[in-house]
């Protein structure tokens, strides 16, 4: 995992709505590293739609990160 992204705020992803950012923060997901430790199922449980999860997954991959359970 790219260490430099571990502590970067999820606010970096400006395509995620403020409502969803708040949902993530309520579930103790505040950094990209913490986001990468979540699974697609976790994100669905937080109310994310498949297209949103796919976008998050792609953006994480561009940074050298992956959602948990995806290698």
ABEGO torsion letter per residue (X at the ends): XBAAAAABBAAABAABBAAAAAAAAAAGBABAAAAAABBAAAAAAAGBBAAAAAAAAAAAAAAGBBBBGBX
